[in-house]
């Protein structure tokens, strides 16, 4: 039995104990694989040139992304050649590097509350021709750390039920928290179901996918709001077409 199938059986068993067989089967059927990322070399396999922070790898003659006059921060470079095969359920390109850029509230003035506006850019480049680009002096350059990953099984967060007009089940909350602890799942994720702090980050249409979740991380000196997470989402058809300009970002914190 593969590692994912072992996880699936543990998930089904734990859910059955908390919510009963019928509900456990329903939730387990929605389980999706994800790639858990870490800067700890013992937490998974090396992921090529994937890293948090550092310099971007951009297509030739590509300017550093800005929102109006504000440069975005580079958060991650993801090596799809190594990442895509580890999570085949997510229809990522099998070649290239993805640069994840982000800025929170680039506007100033009393009329804009902190966290009211966010922007992201997701830029795909061919690693064979990509140009290593240093962030402008006016933007923070996050410390570069290599990434390692392992494939994990994720299930819908209890808050996802609210998207469909349902109510959050306390029994499911208990089961979810136990499952999340069983596999020691990290909250830097590529694909799968996000670990939510509040409500769903997906649209009611159900066509969105989680491209990446980046959690608050002391090693990276990242703190999104009050110990929250960033969620990069994209429509399934946009992802299949490589339309990364259509990606969106959301922040949730407690």
Secondary structure, 3 states (H helix, E strand, C coil): CCHHHHHHHHHHHHHHHHHCHHHHHHHHHCCEEEEEEECCHHHCEEEEEEEECCCEEECCCCCCCEECCEECEEEEEEEHHHHHHHHCCCCCCCCCEEEEEEEECCCCCCCCCCCCCEEEEEEEECCCCCEEECCCCCCCCCCCEEEEEEEEEECCCCCHHHHCCCCCCHHHHHHHHHHHHHCCCCCCEECCCCCCCCCCCCCCCCCEEEEEEEECECCCCECCCCCCEEEEEEEHHHHHCCCHHHCEEEEECC
